[in-house]
Structures are given as structure tokens and as C-alpha cells.
Amino acid sequence: MSVVHVTRLDRGSPRREAGVFHHVGSITDDDVVEHDGLLVSQEDRVVMEACSQLSVEAGLVVADSALHMGRVSEQDLEVRALRCREWPGSRGARLAIWLSDGRAETAGETRSRYLFWRFAIPAPTLQYEVYDSSGLLVGRTDFAWEAYAHLGEFDGRLKYMRDAQPDEDPGAVVFREKQREDALRCENLGMSRLVWADLERGRRARTARRFQRGLEESRHRFLRNRVVLA
């Protein structure tokens, strides 16, 4: 965030100075809109530009966020990726856009999804709602693997702060979350959790193995004797 990227509309040369990276490239009138009296790039172009400059994981965070906030649509990004396929870095950008999903609500959820993809863990259903036998909602989870009877949650500090009541003791928030998890497990579902440290480069492989083991254990425990009637 220390560098501002600017696409020049004149014929100046590309350069970086005083915290500003000047880009010179093809930009049409359709790519530019006015916002608060300033000329800025269309948001789908901004996402593509950012993704082409970043790693796939970081670009995926940008794309997921733009989709979740409703600033762009999937079609917007797909069309933009096609138009800009000759850009430097476009291959990684197209991958980030292909993996993007606006249902991801936080950067932690997005980075978790990247980990699942990177280590060939089946893609989960996002924001999965669990109901009991009477049809009452037990809870909503970040991830679900229905074919494995397994759930997943990303636990960031902000999540617990968001769920806390004014002046509520932090321990009460954690206890309430533990009760929610117990209720979900009572529906014959397993659960695995992640925190920020689990996404660090040196721990990713271990985290992936733990999740894969959890998936297989849940499938063996909860689905082994299940009979499905067609």
C-alpha cells in the first residue's frame, strides 16, 4: 500500500518516483470514469491490474473482495481477463479471477480457499447452512464438504470482535462459539478450524494434511453406513 499506481493518458515514459508508479499502456475512454472530479479506471480493470501485479493468492483476495462488495460481476472480470490476456502477468491474474468467489466474506476465508486449491483439497461449499431434523437453522459455516460430512471455519480475531456484544466478556464470546460448534457436530458432522498462522508458508502443507485427514475421518465416521434411496 506504500506505492500508488497511475496509468498515464499522455505519452510520458513509465517510471517510479516519490511513491508513484507511472504506467503507460493501452487504455480506452470506456476504461475511464469520473469519481469525485477525478478520472479513475473502471473497477474491473483495477482488479485485473492489481491481479497482474500480485501473487495469485493476493490477487484472489482482491477479486473475491470486489465480487463480495458488488463492485464488479463475474462476467465483468471474465470479459476483462479475456481482453487483457496479452498483459504481462495476465496468466496469474486470469487464474486468480477463475478461482474468485464473491461468497467469501473475509481475506482469511479467501486465503483458506487458496490453500485448499493449492494442495488439491476438494473445493468446499461456502457459507453453508446446517439445519436440524426439525428444519431449524443450527448455524452457518464458512466451508462445507457435503460429500465428506465435514465443516470448516476460519477463525480471525475480527470474527470474534464482530460477534461480541457491547461490554461482553471475551470468554463469553468464545464459549458461545464452542456451543455453536457442539450443536453443529451433533448433526453428525465433523469440523476443522484455521487461524492466520495456519496459512503461513511454512505451515501450509501441515495444515492441508490436517484438513485432508479430517475429511477422511468424517466420511468414514458419518457416511460409512449411510444408505441413500434413489
Secondary structure, DSSP 8 states (H G I E B T S, - for coil): ---EEEEESSS---EEETTEEEEE----GGGEEEETTEEEE-HHHHHHHHHHHS-HHHHHHHHHHHHHTTSS-HHHHHHHHHHTTTSTTHHHHHHHHHH--TT--SHHHHHHHHHHHHTT----EEEEEEE-TTS-EEEEEEEEEGGGTEEEEE--HHHHHHH--TT--HHHHHHHHHHHHHHHHTTT-EEEEE-GGGGSTTTHHHHHHHHHHHHHHHHHHHSTT-----
